[in-house]
Amino acid sequence: MRSLTVMVFSLLFTGSVLASQCPRLVHQIDQQLASSSYDSATQAQVMALRDQGQALHQQGKHGESVEVLKQAVELLNSEQK
């Protein structure tokens, strides 16, 4: 019973950690887009990933949201001029 309680607590805690990470990643993406110049194709791709990640966050799918938002950040970092 004790291990079940620990597992349930861990799952709940992980969800809340991921939930708070989503807005930070969206903010980071917005900041990077504003502070650097990227070609229009990269900007469009990043914005599509950002919007998808934000929609997933609003649906409560925080793990998926974080994955998508991290893809956008990686794309920005790889294309940074």
PyMOL Python script that loads the backbone (N, CA, C, O; Angstrom):
from pymol import cmd

cmd.read_pdbstr("""\
ATOM      1  N   MET A   1       0.818  -1.188   0.000  1.00  0.00           N
ATOM      2  CA  MET A   1       0.000   0.000   0.000  1.00  0.00           C
ATOM      3  C   MET A   1       0.867   1.260   0.000  1.00  0.00           C
ATOM      4  O   MET A   1       0.562   2.247  -0.669  1.00  0.00           O
ATOM      5  N   ARG A   2       1.939   1.196   0.758  1.00  0.00           N
ATOM      6  CA  ARG A   2       2.831   2.349   0.851  1.00  0.00           C
ATOM      7  C   ARG A   2       3.464   2.675  -0.503  1.00  0.00           C
ATOM      8  O   ARG A   2       3.553   3.842  -0.883  1.00  0.00           O
ATOM      9  N   SER A   3       3.903   1.647  -1.229  1.00  0.00           N
ATOM     10  CA  SER A   3       4.521   1.888  -2.529  1.00  0.00           C
ATOM     11  C   SER A   3       3.503   2.430  -3.529  1.00  0.00           C
ATOM     12  O   SER A   3       3.857   3.229  -4.397  1.00  0.00           O
ATOM     13  N   LEU A   4       2.259   2.013  -3.421  1.00  0.00           N
ATOM     14  CA  LEU A   4       1.202   2.534  -4.301  1.00  0.00           C
ATOM     15  C   LEU A   4       0.982   4.018  -4.026  1.00  0.00           C
ATOM     16  O   LEU A   4       0.813   4.803  -4.959  1.00  0.00           O
ATOM     17  N   THR A   5       0.983   4.400  -2.773  1.00  0.00           N
ATOM     18  CA  THR A   5       0.817   5.801  -2.396  1.00  0.00           C
ATOM     19  C   THR A   5       1.969   6.641  -2.949  1.00  0.00           C
ATOM     20  O   THR A   5       1.750   7.733  -3.473  1.00  0.00           O
ATOM     21  N   VAL A   6       3.163   6.141  -2.832  1.00  0.00           N
ATOM     22  CA  VAL A   6       4.339   6.849  -3.341  1.00  0.00           C
ATOM     23  C   VAL A   6       4.252   6.995  -4.859  1.00  0.00           C
ATOM     24  O   VAL A   6       4.569   8.055  -5.399  1.00  0.00           O
ATOM     25  N   MET A   7       3.828   5.943  -5.543  1.00  0.00           N
ATOM     26  CA  MET A   7       3.726   5.980  -6.995  1.00  0.00           C
ATOM     27  C   MET A   7       2.665   6.994  -7.440  1.00  0.00           C
ATOM     28  O   MET A   7       2.897   7.769  -8.368  1.00  0.00           O
ATOM     29  N   VAL A   8       1.527   6.988  -6.791  1.00  0.00           N
ATOM     30  CA  VAL A   8       0.467   7.938  -7.136  1.00  0.00           C
ATOM     31  C   VAL A   8       0.935   9.364  -6.886  1.00  0.00           C
ATOM     32  O   VAL A   8       0.714  10.236  -7.726  1.00  0.00           O
ATOM     33  N   PHE A   9       1.566   9.616  -5.768  1.00  0.00           N
ATOM     34  CA  PHE A   9       2.093  10.945  -5.465  1.00  0.00           C
ATOM     35  C   PHE A   9       3.113  11.381  -6.514  1.00  0.00           C
ATOM     36  O   PHE A   9       3.105  12.531  -6.951  1.00  0.00           O
ATOM     37  N   SER A  10       3.978  10.471  -6.910  1.00  0.00           N
ATOM     38  CA  SER A  10       5.000  10.786  -7.920  1.00  0.00           C
ATOM     39  C   SER A  10       4.358  11.167  -9.247  1.00  0.00           C
ATOM     40  O   SER A  10       4.782  12.125  -9.894  1.00  0.00           O
ATOM     41  N   LEU A  11       3.349  10.429  -9.648  1.00  0.00           N
ATOM     42  CA  LEU A  11       2.665  10.738 -10.904  1.00  0.00           C
ATOM     43  C   LEU A  11       1.979  12.098 -10.847  1.00  0.00           C
ATOM     44  O   LEU A  11       2.043  12.864 -11.808  1.00  0.00           O
ATOM     45  N   LEU A  12       1.336  12.399  -9.750  1.00  0.00           N
ATOM     46  CA  LEU A  12       0.672  13.695  -9.599  1.00  0.00           C
ATOM     47  C   LEU A  12       1.679  14.834  -9.574  1.00  0.00           C
ATOM     48  O   LEU A  12       1.456  15.874 -10.193  1.00  0.00           O
ATOM     49  N   PHE A  13       2.770  14.648  -8.875  1.00  0.00           N
ATOM     50  CA  PHE A  13       3.805  15.671  -8.789  1.00  0.00           C
ATOM     51  C   PHE A  13       4.447  15.918 -10.145  1.00  0.00           C
ATOM     52  O   PHE A  13       4.695  17.066 -10.515  1.00  0.00           O
ATOM     53  N   THR A  14       4.718  14.852 -10.887  1.00  0.00           N
ATOM     54  CA  THR A  14       5.324  14.981 -12.207  1.00  0.00           C
ATOM     55  C   THR A  14       4.421  15.781 -13.134  1.00  0.00           C
ATOM     56  O   THR A  14       4.905  16.621 -13.893  1.00  0.00           O
ATOM     57  N   GLY A  15       3.130  15.535 -13.083  1.00  0.00           N
ATOM     58  CA  GLY A  15       2.180  16.274 -13.918  1.00  0.00           C
ATOM     59  C   GLY A  15       2.194  17.755 -13.622  1.00  0.00           C
ATOM     60  O   GLY A  15       2.140  18.572 -14.542  1.00  0.00           O
ATOM     61  N   SER A  16       2.266  18.119 -12.342  1.00  0.00           N
ATOM     62  CA  SER A  16       2.275  19.536 -11.998  1.00  0.00           C
ATOM     63  C   SER A  16       3.586  20.201 -12.392  1.00  0.00           C
ATOM     64  O   SER A  16       3.594  21.377 -12.758  1.00  0.00           O
ATOM     65  N   VAL A  17       4.678  19.480 -12.326  1.00  0.00           N
ATOM     66  CA  VAL A  17       5.971  20.025 -12.752  1.00  0.00           C
ATOM     67  C   VAL A  17       5.942  20.296 -14.248  1.00  0.00           C
ATOM     68  O   VAL A  17       6.371  21.359 -14.698  1.00  0.00           O
ATOM     69  N   LEU A  18       5.441  19.345 -15.017  1.00  0.00           N
ATOM     70  CA  LEU A  18       5.359  19.533 -16.464  1.00  0.00           C
ATOM     71  C   LEU A  18       4.406  20.663 -16.815  1.00  0.00           C
ATOM     72  O   LEU A  18       4.661  21.415 -17.756  1.00  0.00           O
ATOM     73  N   ALA A  19       3.314  20.794 -16.075  1.00  0.00           N
ATOM     74  CA  ALA A  19       2.335  21.841 -16.346  1.00  0.00           C
ATOM     75  C   ALA A  19       2.958  23.220 -16.207  1.00  0.00           C
ATOM     76  O   ALA A  19       2.637  24.122 -16.980  1.00  0.00           O
ATOM     77  N   SER A  20       3.839  23.398 -15.239  1.00  0.00           N
ATOM     78  CA  SER A  20       4.458  24.710 -15.057  1.00  0.00           C
ATOM     79  C   SER A  20       5.583  24.947 -16.055  1.00  0.00           C
ATOM     80  O   SER A  20       5.974  26.090 -16.291  1.00  0.00           O
ATOM     81  N   GLN A  21       6.096  23.891 -16.632  1.00  0.00           N
ATOM     82  CA  GLN A  21       7.192  24.029 -17.592  1.00  0.00           C
ATOM     83  C   GLN A  21       6.684  24.565 -18.934  1.00  0.00           C
ATOM     84  O   GLN A  21       7.410  25.279 -19.627  1.00  0.00           O
ATOM     85  N   CYS A  22       5.463  24.233 -19.300  1.00  0.00           N
ATOM     86  CA  CYS A  22       4.904  24.642 -20.596  1.00  0.00           C
ATOM     87  C   CYS A  22       4.923  26.161 -20.783  1.00  0.00           C
ATOM     88  O   CYS A  22       5.466  26.636 -21.780  1.00  0.00           O
ATOM     89  N   PRO A  23       4.349  26.942 -19.857  1.00  0.00           N
ATOM     90  CA  PRO A  23       4.363  28.399 -20.048  1.00  0.00           C
ATOM     91  C   PRO A  23       5.766  28.984 -20.119  1.00  0.00           C
ATOM     92  O   PRO A  23       6.001  29.947 -20.848  1.00  0.00           O
ATOM     93  N   ARG A  24       6.698  28.409 -19.369  1.00  0.00           N
ATOM     94  CA  ARG A  24       8.083  28.897 -19.433  1.00  0.00           C
ATOM     95  C   ARG A  24       8.689  28.661 -20.807  1.00  0.00           C
ATOM     96  O   ARG A  24       9.407  29.515 -21.329  1.00  0.00           O
ATOM     97  N   LEU A  25       8.403  27.507 -21.392  1.00  0.00           N
ATOM     98  CA  LEU A  25       8.932  27.218 -22.729  1.00  0.00           C
ATOM     99  C   LEU A  25       8.294  28.130 -23.775  1.00  0.00           C
ATOM    100  O   LEU A  25       8.981  28.602 -24.681  1.00  0.00           O
ATOM    101  N   VAL A  26       6.995  28.382 -23.661  1.00  0.00           N
ATOM    102  CA  VAL A  26       6.324  29.304 -24.593  1.00  0.00           C
ATOM    103  C   VAL A  26       6.967  30.681 -24.490  1.00  0.00           C
ATOM    104  O   VAL A  26       7.245  31.321 -25.504  1.00  0.00           O
ATOM    105  N   HIS A  27       7.201  31.133 -23.265  1.00  0.00           N
ATOM    106  CA  HIS A  27       7.839  32.436 -23.065  1.00  0.00           C
ATOM    107  C   HIS A  27       9.248  32.461 -23.662  1.00  0.00           C
ATOM    108  O   HIS A  27       9.645  33.441 -24.293  1.00  0.00           O
ATOM    109  N   GLN A  28       9.990  31.385 -23.460  1.00  0.00           N
ATOM    110  CA  GLN A  28      11.348  31.299 -24.016  1.00  0.00           C
ATOM    111  C   GLN A  28      11.316  31.378 -25.537  1.00  0.00           C
ATOM    112  O   GLN A  28      12.139  32.068 -26.139  1.00  0.00           O
ATOM    113  N   ILE A  29      10.378  30.683 -26.158  1.00  0.00           N
ATOM    114  CA  ILE A  29      10.241  30.708 -27.615  1.00  0.00           C
ATOM    115  C   ILE A  29       9.930  32.123 -28.079  1.00  0.00           C
ATOM    116  O   ILE A  29      10.544  32.622 -29.021  1.00  0.00           O
ATOM    117  N   ASP A  30       8.977  32.769 -27.416  1.00  0.00           N
ATOM    118  CA  ASP A  30       8.605  34.138 -27.781  1.00  0.00           C
ATOM    119  C   ASP A  30       9.793  35.080 -27.664  1.00  0.00           C
ATOM    120  O   ASP A  30      10.005  35.927 -28.532  1.00  0.00           O
ATOM    121  N   GLN A  31      10.571  34.938 -26.592  1.00  0.00           N
ATOM    122  CA  GLN A  31      11.742  35.783 -26.383  1.00  0.00           C
ATOM    123  C   GLN A  31      12.787  35.563 -27.473  1.00  0.00           C
ATOM    124  O   GLN A  31      13.356  36.523 -27.993  1.00  0.00           O
ATOM    125  N   GLN A  32      13.039  34.305 -27.817  1.00  0.00           N
ATOM    126  CA  GLN A  32      14.040  34.004 -28.839  1.00  0.00           C
ATOM    127  C   GLN A  32      13.599  34.534 -30.202  1.00  0.00           C
ATOM    128  O   GLN A  32      14.418  35.056 -30.960  1.00  0.00           O
ATOM    129  N   LEU A  33      12.322  34.404 -30.513  1.00  0.00           N
ATOM    130  CA  LEU A  33      11.825  34.921 -31.791  1.00  0.00           C
ATOM    131  C   LEU A  33      11.949  36.439 -31.854  1.00  0.00           C
ATOM    132  O   LEU A  33      12.262  36.997 -32.906  1.00  0.00           O
ATOM    133  N   ALA A  34      11.706  37.101 -30.738  1.00  0.00           N
ATOM    134  CA  ALA A  34      11.759  38.561 -30.700  1.00  0.00           C
ATOM    135  C   ALA A  34      13.180  39.100 -30.732  1.00  0.00           C
ATOM    136  O   ALA A  34      13.419  40.188 -31.256  1.00  0.00           O
ATOM    137  N   SER A  35      14.126  38.347 -30.177  1.00  0.00           N
ATOM    138  CA  SER A  35      15.482  38.864 -30.034  1.00  0.00           C
ATOM    139  C   SER A  35      16.425  38.502 -31.182  1.00  0.00           C
ATOM    140  O   SER A  35      17.526  39.048 -31.260  1.00  0.00           O
ATOM    141  N   SER A  36      16.031  37.616 -32.052  1.00  0.00           N
ATOM    142  CA  SER A  36      16.902  37.206 -33.155  1.00  0.00           C
ATOM    143  C   SER A  36      16.104  37.164 -34.445  1.00  0.00           C
ATOM    144  O   SER A  36      14.874  37.112 -34.432  1.00  0.00           O
ATOM    145  N   SER A  37      16.820  37.188 -35.552  1.00  0.00           N
ATOM    146  CA  SER A  37      16.123  37.114 -36.840  1.00  0.00           C
ATOM    147  C   SER A  37      16.278  35.706 -37.414  1.00  0.00           C
ATOM    148  O   SER A  37      17.369  35.137 -37.450  1.00  0.00           O
ATOM    149  N   TYR A  38      15.161  35.178 -37.853  1.00  0.00           N
ATOM    150  CA  TYR A  38      15.109  33.852 -38.457  1.00  0.00           C
ATOM    151  C   TYR A  38      14.414  33.984 -39.802  1.00  0.00           C
ATOM    152  O   TYR A  38      13.607  34.891 -40.006  1.00  0.00           O
ATOM    153  N   ASP A  39      14.731  33.073 -40.723  1.00  0.00           N
ATOM    154  CA  ASP A  39      14.045  33.120 -42.005  1.00  0.00           C
ATOM    155  C   ASP A  39      12.566  32.776 -41.799  1.00  0.00           C
ATOM    156  O   ASP A  39      12.187  32.186 -40.787  1.00  0.00           O
ATOM    157  N   SER A  40      11.754  33.153 -42.762  1.00  0.00           N
ATOM    158  CA  SER A  40      10.299  33.014 -42.611  1.00  0.00           C
ATOM    159  C   SER A  40       9.861  31.554 -42.470  1.00  0.00           C
ATOM    160  O   SER A  40       8.889  31.271 -41.770  1.00  0.00           O
ATOM    161  N   ALA A  41      10.558  30.630 -43.120  1.00  0.00           N
ATOM    162  CA  ALA A  41      10.199  29.213 -43.015  1.00  0.00           C
ATOM    163  C   ALA A  41      10.434  28.705 -41.594  1.00  0.00           C
ATOM    164  O   ALA A  41       9.609  27.973 -41.047  1.00  0.00           O
ATOM    165  N   THR A  42      11.557  29.095 -41.002  1.00  0.00           N
ATOM    166  CA  THR A  42      11.851  28.692 -39.629  1.00  0.00           C
ATOM    167  C   THR A  42      10.845  29.308 -38.670  1.00  0.00           C
ATOM    168  O   THR A  42      10.336  28.626 -37.780  1.00  0.00           O
ATOM    169  N   GLN A  43      10.556  30.594 -38.845  1.00  0.00           N
ATOM    170  CA  GLN A  43       9.579  31.256 -37.983  1.00  0.00           C
ATOM    171  C   GLN A  43       8.217  30.571 -38.064  1.00  0.00           C
ATOM    172  O   GLN A  43       7.569  30.353 -37.040  1.00  0.00           O
ATOM    173  N   ALA A  44       7.786  30.233 -39.265  1.00  0.00           N
ATOM    174  CA  ALA A  44       6.487  29.579 -39.438  1.00  0.00           C
ATOM    175  C   ALA A  44       6.468  28.213 -38.767  1.00  0.00           C
ATOM    176  O   ALA A  44       5.487  27.849 -38.119  1.00  0.00           O
ATOM    177  N   GLN A  45       7.547  27.459 -38.922  1.00  0.00           N
ATOM    178  CA  GLN A  45       7.618  26.132 -38.317  1.00  0.00           C
ATOM    179  C   GLN A  45       7.635  26.226 -36.788  1.00  0.00           C
ATOM    180  O   GLN A  45       6.964  25.450 -36.108  1.00  0.00           O
ATOM    181  N   VAL A  46       8.396  27.170 -36.257  1.00  0.00           N
ATOM    182  CA  VAL A  46       8.475  27.357 -34.809  1.00  0.00           C
ATOM    183  C   VAL A  46       7.116  27.797 -34.258  1.00  0.00           C
ATOM    184  O   VAL A  46       6.681  27.299 -33.219  1.00  0.00           O
ATOM    185  N   MET A  47       6.450  28.716 -34.938  1.00  0.00           N
ATOM    186  CA  MET A  47       5.145  29.182 -34.473  1.00  0.00           C
ATOM    187  C   MET A  47       4.107  28.065 -34.513  1.00  0.00           C
ATOM    188  O   MET A  47       3.247  27.990 -33.635  1.00  0.00           O
ATOM    189  N   ALA A  48       4.177  27.209 -35.505  1.00  0.00           N
ATOM    190  CA  ALA A  48       3.251  26.073 -35.570  1.00  0.00           C
ATOM    191  C   ALA A  48       3.484  25.126 -34.388  1.00  0.00           C
ATOM    192  O   ALA A  48       2.529  24.658 -33.767  1.00  0.00           O
ATOM    193  N   LEU A  49       4.747  24.848 -34.081  1.00  0.00           N
ATOM    194  CA  LEU A  49       5.075  24.000 -32.935  1.00  0.00           C
ATOM    195  C   LEU A  49       4.664  24.677 -31.622  1.00  0.00           C
ATOM    196  O   LEU A  49       4.142  24.024 -30.718  1.00  0.00           O
ATOM    197  N   ARG A  50       4.900  25.973 -31.527  1.00  0.00           N
ATOM    198  CA  ARG A  50       4.535  26.726 -30.328  1.00  0.00           C
ATOM    199  C   ARG A  50       3.027  26.668 -30.102  1.00  0.00           C
ATOM    200  O   ARG A  50       2.569  26.392 -28.993  1.00  0.00           O
ATOM    201  N   ASP A  51       2.264  26.927 -31.153  1.00  0.00           N
ATOM    202  CA  ASP A  51       0.804  26.910 -31.036  1.00  0.00           C
ATOM    203  C   ASP A  51       0.287  25.514 -30.690  1.00  0.00           C
ATOM    204  O   ASP A  51      -0.641  25.362 -29.896  1.00  0.00           O
ATOM    205  N   GLN A  52       0.901  24.502 -31.295  1.00  0.00           N
ATOM    206  CA  GLN A  52       0.512  23.118 -30.996  1.00  0.00           C
ATOM    207  C   GLN A  52       0.819  22.791 -29.531  1.00  0.00           C
ATOM    208  O   GLN A  52       0.001  22.181 -28.842  1.00  0.00           O
ATOM    209  N   GLY A  53       1.984  23.194 -29.068  1.00  0.00           N
ATOM    210  CA  GLY A  53       2.357  22.953 -27.676  1.00  0.00           C
ATOM    211  C   GLY A  53       1.450  23.674 -26.699  1.00  0.00           C
ATOM    212  O   GLY A  53       1.087  23.126 -25.658  1.00  0.00           O
ATOM    213  N   GLN A  54       1.087  24.892 -27.029  1.00  0.00           N
ATOM    214  CA  GLN A  54       0.195  25.651 -26.158  1.00  0.00           C
ATOM    215  C   GLN A  54      -1.195  25.012 -26.121  1.00  0.00           C
ATOM    216  O   GLN A  54      -1.822  24.957 -25.063  1.00  0.00           O
ATOM    217  N   ALA A  55      -1.677  24.532 -27.262  1.00  0.00           N
ATOM    218  CA  ALA A  55      -2.977  23.862 -27.310  1.00  0.00           C
ATOM    219  C   ALA A  55      -2.958  22.579 -26.477  1.00  0.00           C
ATOM    220  O   ALA A  55      -3.915  22.287 -25.759  1.00  0.00           O
ATOM    221  N   LEU A  56      -1.877  21.824 -26.572  1.00  0.00           N
ATOM    222  CA  LEU A  56      -1.750  20.600 -25.774  1.00  0.00           C
ATOM    223  C   LEU A  56      -1.736  20.929 -24.280  1.00  0.00           C
ATOM    224  O   LEU A  56      -2.334  20.217 -23.474  1.00  0.00           O
ATOM    225  N   HIS A  57      -1.058  22.001 -23.926  1.00  0.00           N
ATOM    226  CA  HIS A  57      -1.021  22.442 -22.526  1.00  0.00           C
ATOM    227  C   HIS A  57      -2.432  22.751 -22.039  1.00  0.00           C
ATOM    228  O   HIS A  57      -2.822  22.339 -20.947  1.00  0.00           O
ATOM    229  N   GLN A  58      -3.183  23.468 -22.839  1.00  0.00           N
ATOM    230  CA  GLN A  58      -4.547  23.841 -22.452  1.00  0.00           C
ATOM    231  C   GLN A  58      -5.463  22.622 -22.361  1.00  0.00           C
ATOM    232  O   GLN A  58      -6.456  22.647 -21.633  1.00  0.00           O
ATOM    233  N   GLN A  59      -5.140  21.567 -23.088  1.00  0.00           N
ATOM    234  CA  GLN A  59      -5.913  20.331 -23.025  1.00  0.00           C
ATOM    235  C   GLN A  59      -5.488  19.449 -21.853  1.00  0.00           C
ATOM    236  O   GLN A  59      -6.089  18.402 -21.611  1.00  0.00           O
ATOM    237  N   GLY A  60      -4.461  19.868 -21.131  1.00  0.00           N
ATOM    238  CA  GLY A  60      -3.975  19.097 -19.992  1.00  0.00           C
ATOM    239  C   GLY A  60      -2.983  18.019 -20.369  1.00  0.00           C
ATOM    240  O   GLY A  60      -2.658  17.167 -19.542  1.00  0.00           O
ATOM    241  N   LYS A  61      -2.495  18.034 -21.596  1.00  0.00           N
ATOM    242  CA  LYS A  61      -1.527  17.037 -22.070  1.00  0.00           C
ATOM    243  C   LYS A  61      -0.125  17.629 -21.938  1.00  0.00           C
ATOM    244  O   LYS A  61       0.532  17.939 -22.932  1.00  0.00           O
ATOM    245  N   HIS A  62       0.310  17.776 -20.709  1.00  0.00           N
ATOM    246  CA  HIS A  62       1.535  18.523 -20.442  1.00  0.00           C
ATOM    247  C   HIS A  62       2.795  17.820 -20.913  1.00  0.00           C
ATOM    248  O   HIS A  62       3.723  18.481 -21.380  1.00  0.00           O
ATOM    249  N   GLY A  63       2.855  16.517 -20.806  1.00  0.00           N
ATOM    250  CA  GLY A  63       4.030  15.789 -21.291  1.00  0.00           C
ATOM    251  C   GLY A  63       4.210  15.967 -22.789  1.00  0.00           C
ATOM    252  O   GLY A  63       5.319  16.211 -23.264  1.00  0.00           O
ATOM    253  N   GLU A  64       3.116  15.844 -23.530  1.00  0.00           N
ATOM    254  CA  GLU A  64       3.178  16.037 -24.980  1.00  0.00           C
ATOM    255  C   GLU A  64       3.510  17.484 -25.316  1.00  0.00           C
ATOM    256  O   GLU A  64       4.268  17.757 -26.247  1.00  0.00           O
ATOM    257  N   SER A  65       2.937  18.406 -24.552  1.00  0.00           N
ATOM    258  CA  SER A  65       3.198  19.825 -24.772  1.00  0.00           C
ATOM    259  C   SER A  65       4.672  20.145 -24.618  1.00  0.00           C
ATOM    260  O   SER A  65       5.249  20.841 -25.453  1.00  0.00           O
ATOM    261  N   VAL A  66       5.284  19.642 -23.560  1.00  0.00           N
ATOM    262  CA  VAL A  66       6.705  19.896 -23.313  1.00  0.00           C
ATOM    263  C   VAL A  66       7.551  19.344 -24.456  1.00  0.00           C
ATOM    264  O   VAL A  66       8.497  19.999 -24.894  1.00  0.00           O
ATOM    265  N   GLU A  67       7.227  18.157 -24.942  1.00  0.00           N
ATOM    266  CA  GLU A  67       7.984  17.575 -26.052  1.00  0.00           C
ATOM    267  C   GLU A  67       7.918  18.461 -27.291  1.00  0.00           C
ATOM    268  O   GLU A  67       8.941  18.716 -27.926  1.00  0.00           O
ATOM    269  N   VAL A  68       6.729  18.929 -27.637  1.00  0.00           N
ATOM    270  CA  VAL A  68       6.551  19.766 -28.828  1.00  0.00           C
ATOM    271  C   VAL A  68       7.255  21.108 -28.644  1.00  0.00           C
ATOM    272  O   VAL A  68       7.925  21.586 -29.559  1.00  0.00           O
ATOM    273  N   LEU A  69       7.110  21.710 -27.485  1.00  0.00           N
ATOM    274  CA  LEU A  69       7.745  23.008 -27.238  1.00  0.00           C
ATOM    275  C   LEU A  69       9.264  22.893 -27.244  1.00  0.00           C
ATOM    276  O   LEU A  69       9.948  23.809 -27.702  1.00  0.00           O
ATOM    277  N   LYS A  70       9.799  21.791 -26.747  1.00  0.00           N
ATOM    278  CA  LYS A  70      11.251  21.592 -26.785  1.00  0.00           C
ATOM    279  C   LYS A  70      11.746  21.426 -28.216  1.00  0.00           C
ATOM    280  O   LYS A  70      12.865  21.829 -28.533  1.00  0.00           O
ATOM    281  N   GLN A  71      10.932  20.841 -29.077  1.00  0.00           N
ATOM    282  CA  GLN A  71      11.296  20.750 -30.497  1.00  0.00           C
ATOM    283  C   GLN A  71      11.434  22.150 -31.087  1.00  0.00           C
ATOM    284  O   GLN A  71      12.358  22.418 -31.855  1.00  0.00           O
ATOM    285  N   ALA A  72      10.512  23.040 -30.725  1.00  0.00           N
ATOM    286  CA  ALA A  72      10.575  24.416 -31.218  1.00  0.00           C
ATOM    287  C   ALA A  72      11.830  25.110 -30.726  1.00  0.00           C
ATOM    288  O   ALA A  72      12.485  25.814 -31.495  1.00  0.00           O
ATOM    289  N   VAL A  73      12.177  24.926 -29.466  1.00  0.00           N
ATOM    290  CA  VAL A  73      13.386  25.545 -28.902  1.00  0.00           C
ATOM    291  C   VAL A  73      14.624  24.992 -29.604  1.00  0.00           C
ATOM    292  O   VAL A  73      15.532  25.748 -29.950  1.00  0.00           O
ATOM    293  N   GLU A  74      14.663  23.683 -29.814  1.00  0.00           N
ATOM    294  CA  GLU A  74      15.816  23.088 -30.504  1.00  0.00           C
ATOM    295  C   GLU A  74      15.950  23.629 -31.919  1.00  0.00           C
ATOM    296  O   GLU A  74      17.062  23.878 -32.386  1.00  0.00           O
ATOM    297  N   LEU A  75      14.833  23.811 -32.599  1.00  0.00           N
ATOM    298  CA  LEU A  75      14.861  24.364 -33.949  1.00  0.00           C
ATOM    299  C   LEU A  75      15.396  25.783 -33.922  1.00  0.00           C
ATOM    300  O   LEU A  75      16.218  26.150 -34.763  1.00  0.00           O
ATOM    301  N   LEU A  76      14.950  26.577 -32.981  1.00  0.00           N
ATOM    302  CA  LEU A  76      15.455  27.945 -32.862  1.00  0.00           C
ATOM    303  C   LEU A  76      16.949  27.961 -32.587  1.00  0.00           C
ATOM    304  O   LEU A  76      17.690  28.749 -33.176  1.00  0.00           O
ATOM    305  N   ASN A  77      17.387  27.081 -31.684  1.00  0.00           N
ATOM    306  CA  ASN A  77      18.814  27.044 -31.343  1.00  0.00           C
ATOM    307  C   ASN A  77      19.669  26.587 -32.517  1.00  0.00           C
ATOM    308  O   ASN A  77      20.793  27.060 -32.685  1.00  0.00           O
ATOM    309  N   SER A  78      19.151  25.676 -33.328  1.00  0.00           N
ATOM    310  CA  SER A  78      19.931  25.183 -34.475  1.00  0.00           C
ATOM    311  C   SER A  78      19.972  26.196 -35.616  1.00  0.00           C
ATOM    312  O   SER A  78      20.891  26.174 -36.435  1.00  0.00           O
ATOM    313  N   GLU A  79      18.994  27.070 -35.672  1.00  0.00           N
ATOM    314  CA  GLU A  79      18.917  28.050 -36.770  1.00  0.00           C
ATOM    315  C   GLU A  79      19.381  29.443 -36.354  1.00  0.00           C
ATOM    316  O   GLU A  79      19.320  30.375 -37.157  1.00  0.00           O
ATOM    317  N   GLN A  80      19.837  29.599 -35.130  1.00  0.00           N
ATOM    318  CA  GLN A  80      20.205  30.914 -34.630  1.00  0.00           C
ATOM    319  C   GLN A  80      21.343  31.501 -35.439  1.00  0.00           C
ATOM    320  O   GLN A  80      22.344  30.842 -35.724  1.00  0.00           O
ATOM    321  N   LYS A  81      21.158  32.760 -35.800  1.00  0.00           N
ATOM    322  CA  LYS A  81      22.156  33.463 -36.624  1.00  0.00           C
ATOM    323  C   LYS A  81      22.980  34.395 -35.796  1.00  0.00           C
ATOM    324  O   LYS A  81      23.867  35.067 -36.322  1.00  0.00           O
TER     325      LYS A  81
END
""", "prot")
cmd.dss("prot")
cmd.show_as("cartoon", "prot")
cmd.util.cbc("prot")
cmd.orient("prot")
